[in-house]
Amino acid sequence: MFERIQTILIKEFKQVFRDPRMKTMIFIGPVLQVLIFGYAATTDVKNIPTAIYDLDSTPESRDVIRAFSYSKYFKIKNYVYSDKEEKELIDKSLVSVVLRFNHGFGRDLEGNKGAQIQLIVDGTDSNTAGIALSYAAKIIQKYSYSVLQNRANIVLKQALAFPSVDLRDRAWFNENLKSRDYFIPGVIAMLVTVTSLLLTALAIVREKEIGTMEQLLVSPIKPIEFILGKLAPFAVLSFIDLTFIAAIGVLWFKIPIRGSILLLVGSTCIYLLTTLGVGLFISTICSTQQEAAMSMALFLMPVNLLSGFMFPITSMPTVMQYLTYLNPLRYYLEILRGIFLKGIGIRILWPQILALLIIGTSVITLSSLRFHKRL
């Protein structure tokens, strides 16, 4: 038995390393993707293109403009002098924010009236718009407080200590609040998923296309030996990819890995039961590699969207939140982020590991049974 499995293993490794496309897919593709995702996949919002529409032109309005220009979140790109210019800049997406001061802003600020500033935001990208509004509110609030304090100092000729609440915030696990630290473990999970799934499905379907599957059927190789011989090489290659990608994340992007590497390896082994099982299942329903690639795409899209990689699960509708409990990628993501960022161990992560084990065992068993029947 072991000799026959070893023969298939050697055959698969030779076939992989003989095919330039497979070598590119396994070794170069994931590295390029993690580099691209590492720089592109970020929710940090900085240098928001901003236009100024100042109808007041007073020292007070210029003080507010200066506060915005000194902020790293806004970058003043244009000064506009008419409503038409203002609308045109937003329509052409040349700016995302317009800071507008109407006539009388400085006068109202000097008097007892409340001065108003209009902030026009391009709401096409709701995420950026919401963050821009939040940043602008903080800047204006800080400016308003400084004006109030200066006025009180002038009136009373002394510095006042206003009663206030001093918020001392501290972010755990991601001290600098870098979205990259949050996304890179997700990218690792996605690439491990794609690599293991794609290699398994395409390799078995390729046997059908070139006609070697019939030769294997008449050989002494048993179905379980064929399955083990086919899946084991791709599990090994997936671990190689995991090592490369994690090394890039830690060494290049400076992502911390605070938890146990042994737990990372063990949880990945359990997760691969699911991805290899799904790849095996796809190979039983597809006759060509094109069909396998399309089926894999149909599987990956909902798995990705319902994993919490791109969108928070808590923001999803209730029905969708319940569906995420059937998604193995959700649990694997929680494990990776827990190991990389929080440094937590199996005492905390055992529910996710158990869920992965149940899903993985079920998927690989059902896929193997179906594959056996198809033979």
Residue, then its C-alpha position, 0 to 999 in steps of 0.5 A: m500500500f505504502e509503495r503505491i502511495q509513494t509512487i503516486l507522490i513521486k509522480e505528482f511532484k515530478q509532474v508539478f515541477r516539470d510544468p512551468r505554469m504549475k511552478t509559477m502558480i505555486f511559488i511566484g503567484p502567491v508571493l506576488q499576490v501577498l506583496i500586492f495585497g499587502y500594499a493595496a488592501t488597506t482601509d487607512v484613509k489619508n491625504i483625502p483630496t480636498a477643495i476650499y470654497d472660502l466666501d468669507s476670507t477672514p482670519e478665522s476661516r484661514d485658521v480653520i483651513r490651516a488646521f485642515s492643511y496641517s492634518k495628515y488626513f486632508k490634502i488641499k488640492n484646489y481653491v474654488y470660487s463658484d458653485k459650478e467649480e465646486k460641483e465640477l470637481i466632485d463630479k469629476s472625482l478630483v476631490s472628495v471633500v469641499l470645505r465651504f465657508n459662507h459670508g459672515f463666518g468670522r463675524d458670527l464666530e466673533g459674536n455670540k452666534g454659532a458659526q457654521i462650516q459646510l462640509i460637502v463629501d462625495g458619498t460614492d465611497s461610503n467608507t471614505a466619506g464616513i471616515a472623512l466626516s469623522y476626521a473633519a469633526k475632530i479637527i473642527q471640535k479641536y479648533s472650537y475648543s481652542v477659540l473658546q479657551n482663548r476667549a475665556n483667557i482674554v476675558l478673565k486674564q488668566a488661564l482657566a482649567f475647564p472641567s472636562v473628561d480626559l480620554r486615555d485610549r490604548a489599542w491592544f494587539n495593534e497599537n498603531l491601528k494599521s489595517r495592514d496588520y489586520f489584512i495580511p493574516g487574511v491574505i495568508a488564509m485566502l492564498v492557502t485556500v486558493t492554492s490548495l483548492l486549485l491544485t487539487a481540483l486541476a490535478i485530478v481533472r487533468e488526469k481525466e483530460i489526458g486519459t490517464m485516469e482510465q489507466l489508473l482504474v485498471s491498475p492495482i491502486k485502490p481509491i483510498e491510495f489514489i486519494l492519499g497520493k494525490l492530496a498529500p503533495f498539494a498539502v505539502l505545497s500548501f505548507i510551502d506557500l504558507t511558509f513563504i507568505a508568512a515570512i514575507g508578512v513578518l519580515w517585509f511587512k513587519i507583521p507580528i507573530r505573537g502566538s505559537i507556530l506549532l498551533l499555526v501549523g496544526s490548525t492549517c493541517i486541519y483547515l486543509l482537510t476542508t480545502l483539499g476535500v472541496g478540491l476533490f469534490i470539484s474534480t468529481i463533477c468537472s470534466t475539464q480544467q476550465e470547468a474546475a476553475m469556474s466551479m472553484a470561482l463560484f465556491l470562493m466568492p461566497v466563502n470570501l465574502l462571508s469570512g470576515f476578511m473584507f467585511p465585518i461579520t457583525s455588520m452583515p444581516t442576521v441571516m448572513q451572520y448565521l451562514t458564516y458559521l458554516n464557512p471554514l474560512r471564518y474560523y481559520l481567519e480567527i485562528l490566524r489573527g489570534i495567533f499573529l496579532k493577539g498571541i492567544g493559544i489553544r485555550i482560547l481558540w479551541p472552539q474554532i479548531l473544533a469547528l474546523l475539525i468537524i467541517g474538514t472531516s465531514v467534507i473530506t469524508l463525503s468527497s472521498l465517498r463521492f470520488h469512490k462512487r465516480l470511479 
